[in-house]
Amino acid sequence: MKPTASRIYSSQVLDRVVLILDCFGPERTDLRLVEIAAATGLHRSTLYRLLEAMRSHRLIGFDETSGSYHLGMKMFEMGSLAVERLALDKHAHPILDQLAGVSGETAHLCVLDGSDVVYIAKVECTRTLRIPSAVGQRNPAYCTGVGKAILAHLAPEQLAAYIAETPLQPFTKKTLTSAAELKANLRQIVAQGYATDDQEREEGVRCVAAPVRDHSGRVIAAISIAGPTMRVTKERVTELAAHVIRAANEISAKLGYGIAASNGARNRAAGNSERSLNGAVR
């Protein structure tokens, strides 16, 4: 397909934005317009328009006192997410291996993306009968153990928005289809420290999940074990939950979260979760 003028222009703009960002580095954190123009070869008027557009998206910041530009907070946020994801993948895999081994079931690592959870890592069990899942697969958060483990710890406004905007459609007769039911279940998850999916997404499948926290204590992911109900029986849930919680805590510790946190910090986290649940549905 022959590129149109607009496609060429869009590519050129992106190239120039990257060219500008590449001007900054450890020894060049603050640069004036004339310095960026000299480094990029861009005309000052063109450069100024691009910098203003980048400022509006928080990619670039501007210091009124010095008249210099610096990388914006959006760059910091995006970089932090990238580093966080790399660290999560690196630390989670060996622990998922151990979890699959000790539980005898398939272990998953998932993150929340919009209204869904996305499976970003998986370790299969060695048994012949396995759970059909795949890295990259998406499922609604409200009817999965990993999804509910994350939802239970969202900020109040985030949880309220999720419940308001997400249709709670039934997949099985056990799917939670009302906001009140979901709210009550999330409250229980906070209290007990783990979540379950008792055939809510698929008949004959049960899973147990626990949240993973970053260095600040924010829940950024969840891990789970899942298997057929004939093996993951209701009687085994408490035993399996202990393994999953232990594994989730180990990943969290490797991400910098203090498992032996002070009671005050734990109480604040519990209080935030409780306020989130209470404010989500009226």
C-alpha positions in Angstrom: 0.0 0.0 0.0 1.4 3.4 -1.0 1.8 5.6 2.1 -0.4 8.7 2.1 1.0 12.2 2.9 -0.7 12.1 6.3 1.0 8.7 7.1 4.4 10.1 6.1 3.8 13.2 8.2 2.8 11.2 11.2 5.9 9.1 10.9 8.0 12.2 10.6 6.5 13.8 13.7 7.1 10.6 15.7 10.7 10.5 14.4 11.2 14.1 15.5 9.7 13.5 19.0 12.1 10.6 19.5 15.0 12.7 18.3 14.1 15.4 20.9 13.8 12.8 23.7 17.2 11.4 22.7 18.8 14.7 23.5 18.3 14.2 27.2 20.6 11.9 29.3 22.3 11.6 32.6 24.6 14.5 31.8 22.0 16.5 30.0 18.9 16.6 32.2 18.0 20.3 31.4 18.3 21.8 28.0 17.4 25.2 26.5 15.6 25.6 23.2 18.8 26.6 21.4 20.6 23.6 22.7 17.9 21.2 21.5 17.8 22.9 18.2 21.5 22.5 17.8 21.4 18.8 18.7 18.5 18.0 16.5 19.0 20.3 13.6 15.3 21.3 13.7 14.2 24.9 12.9 13.4 26.7 16.2 9.8 27.5 15.2 9.2 23.8 14.3 11.0 22.6 17.5 8.9 25.0 19.7 5.6 23.7 18.3 6.7 20.1 19.0 7.9 20.9 22.5 4.6 22.6 23.3 2.7 19.5 22.1 5.0 17.3 24.1 4.4 19.4 27.2 0.7 19.1 26.8 1.1 15.3 27.0 3.6 15.6 29.9 6.4 14.1 27.9 8.4 17.3 28.4 8.5 19.7 31.3 9.6 23.4 31.3 11.2 25.4 34.0 10.1 29.0 33.9 12.9 30.2 36.0 15.8 28.8 34.0 14.0 28.6 30.6 15.1 25.0 30.1 13.3 21.8 29.2 13.5 18.5 31.0 11.8 15.1 30.6 8.3 15.1 31.9 6.6 13.0 34.5 4.9 10.9 31.8 8.3 9.6 30.8 9.0 8.7 34.5 5.7 6.9 34.8 6.1 4.9 31.6 9.7 4.0 32.5 8.7 2.9 35.9 6.0 0.6 34.4 8.5 -0.9 32.0 11.0 -1.6 34.8 8.2 -2.9 37.0 7.1 -5.3 34.3 10.6 -6.6 33.6 11.2 -7.2 37.3 7.8 -8.9 37.7 8.6 -11.3 34.8 12.1 -12.0 36.1 11.1 -12.8 39.7 7.8 -14.5 39.1 8.9 -17.4 36.8 11.0 -19.5 39.2 8.3 -19.0 42.0 5.6 -20.0 39.6 7.6 -23.2 38.9 7.8 -23.9 42.6 4.1 -23.2 43.0 3.1 -25.5 40.2 5.3 -28.2 41.6 4.0 -28.0 45.2 0.3 -27.7 44.2 0.3 -30.1 41.3 -1.7 -27.6 39.3 -1.1 -25.0 36.6 0.2 -21.6 37.9 -0.6 -18.2 36.3 0.6 -14.6 36.7 -1.9 -12.0 35.5 -2.3 -8.2 35.4 -5.3 -6.0 35.0 -5.8 -4.3 31.7 -9.0 -2.3 31.4 -11.9 -4.5 32.5 -10.0 -7.7 31.8 -7.1 -9.7 33.3 -4.3 -10.7 30.9 -2.2 -13.8 31.5 1.4 -12.8 31.2 3.1 -16.0 32.5 2.1 -19.6 32.9 3.7 -22.8 34.2 1.9 -26.0 33.3 1.3 -28.8 35.7 2.6 -32.3 34.8 -0.7 -34.0 34.9 -2.5 -35.2 31.7 -5.7 -33.3 32.5 -4.8 -29.6 32.3 -6.6 -26.2 32.3 -6.9 -24.7 28.8 -5.2 -21.3 29.2 -2.4 -19.4 27.3 -0.1 -16.4 27.8 -1.8 -13.4 26.3 -5.3 -14.7 27.0 -7.8 -12.3 28.4 -10.7 -12.9 30.8 -13.2 -10.6 32.5 -11.7 -9.7 35.9 -15.0 -10.1 37.9 -15.3 -13.8 37.3 -11.7 -15.0 37.8 -9.7 -15.5 40.9 -6.8 -13.4 39.7 -9.1 -10.6 38.6 -10.9 -10.5 41.9 -7.7 -10.6 43.8 -6.7 -7.3 42.0 -10.1 -5.7 42.0 -10.4 -6.1 45.8 -7.4 -3.8 46.3 -8.2 -1.0 43.8 -8.5 2.6 44.9 -12.1 3.5 45.7 -12.7 5.6 42.6 -11.1 2.9 40.4 -13.3 0.2 41.8 -16.4 2.3 41.6 -15.7 3.1 37.9 -15.1 -0.6 37.2 -18.4 -1.7 38.7 -20.3 1.1 37.0 -18.8 0.5 33.6 -18.5 -3.3 33.5 -21.6 -5.5 32.5 -21.5 -8.5 34.9 -22.6 -11.1 32.3 -23.1 -14.7 33.4 -20.7 -17.4 32.1 -22.0 -20.2 34.3 -24.7 -20.4 36.9 -22.1 -19.5 39.6 -21.0 -16.2 38.0 -21.5 -13.2 40.2 -23.9 -11.0 38.2 -24.8 -8.2 40.6 -22.7 -5.4 42.0 -23.8 -6.2 45.6 -22.6 -9.9 45.2 -19.3 -8.8 43.8 -18.8 -6.2 46.5 -19.5 -8.7 49.2 -17.1 -11.2 47.6 -14.3 -8.6 47.3 -14.8 -7.7 51.0 -14.3 -11.3 51.9 -11.1 -11.5 49.7 -9.6 -8.6 51.6 -10.4 -10.2 54.9 -9.0 -13.7 54.1 -6.1 -12.7 51.9 -7.0 -14.7 48.8 -9.6 -15.0 46.1 -11.3 -18.0 44.5 -13.0 -18.7 41.2 -15.4 -21.5 42.0 -16.5 -22.4 38.5 -17.5 -18.7 37.8 -15.8 -18.5 34.5 -15.9 -22.1 33.4 -17.8 -25.2 34.6 -15.5 -27.7 36.3 -12.6 -25.3 36.9 -11.7 -23.9 40.3 -8.8 -21.6 41.1 -7.2 -19.9 44.1 -5.4 -16.6 43.7 -3.5 -14.0 45.7 -2.3 -10.4 45.0 1.2 -9.3 44.2 2.4 -6.0 45.5 5.2 -3.6 44.4 7.6 -1.8 46.6 5.0 0.7 47.6 2.4 -1.9 48.6 0.3 -1.3 45.5 -1.3 -4.4 44.1 0.0 -4.7 40.5 -0.7 -8.3 39.6 -2.0 -11.6 41.0 -1.0 -15.2 40.8 -3.1 -18.3 40.9 -3.3 -22.1 40.7 -6.1 -23.5 38.7 -7.3 -27.1 38.0 -10.3 -29.3 37.6 -12.7 -29.4 40.5 -12.1 -33.1 40.9 -8.6 -32.2 42.0 -9.0 -28.6 43.3 -11.7 -29.6 45.7 -13.3 -27.3 48.2 -11.6 -29.2 51.0 -8.2 -28.3 49.4 -8.8 -24.6 49.0 -7.4 -23.5 52.4 -4.3 -25.7 51.9 -3.8 -24.4 48.3 -4.4 -20.8 49.4 -1.5 -21.0 51.8 0.8 -22.0 49.0 -0.5 -19.3 46.7 -0.2 -16.6 49.4 3.3 -17.6 50.2 4.3 -17.5 46.6 2.6 -14.1 46.0 4.4 -12.7 49.1 7.7 -14.0 47.9 7.3 -12.3 44.5 6.2 -9.1 46.3 9.3 -9.2 48.5 11.5 -9.5 45.5 9.8 -6.4 44.1 10.8 -4.5 47.2 7.6 -4.9 49.3 8.3 -5.3 53.0 6.3 -8.4 54.0 7.1 -7.8 57.7 5.5 -4.4 57.4 4.5 -2.4 60.4 1.0 -2.9 61.7 0.2 0.7 60.9 1.0 0.2 57.2 -1.1 -3.0 57.1 -3.9 -1.2 58.8 -3.8 1.6 56.3 -3.8 -0.8 53.4 -6.8 -2.7 54.9 -8.6 0.6 55.6 -8.1 1.7 52.0 -9.5 -1.6 50.7 -12.5 -1.4 53.0 -13.2 2.2 52.0 -12.9 1.1 48.3 -15.5 -1.6 48.8 -17.8 0.6 50.8 -17.7 3.4 48.3 -18.0 1.3 45.2 -21.7 0.5 45.4 -24.4 2.5 47.0 
